[in-house]
Amino acid sequence: MILTTTDSPGRPVQEVLGIVRGSTVRSRHLGKDILAVFRNIVGGEVDEYTKLVAEAREQALDRLSAEARALGADAVVGLRFGTSQVSQGAAEVLAYGTAVRLAPAED
């Protein structure tokens, strides 16, 4: 599965299959929040939150890819991410793009 933020994945698009998306909602963990508070006092990267967001992005991409495969796509073009706060301490990470079927590769 080719995932790209551009509209040209390297081969011509044969068919546009539609919009696909994948999302996950993640919340903070009390123990990790305590570590993050100390890190905020000292300064520097908050590793606990960096890991949380990276895992959320990967899960959203996995779900987007699964939806695209179910449509018969072999690529998603125009890939974008969005986030929104769902409740205090919980946020959604959304990946979305256009599922396409590419023209066969030339030999």
Secondary structure, 3 states (H helix, E strand, C coil): CEECCCCCCCCCEEEEEEEEEEEEEEECCHHHHHHHHHHHHHCCCCHHHHHHHHHHHHHHHHHHHHHHHHCCCCEEEEEEEEEEEEECCEEEEEEEEEEEEECCCCC
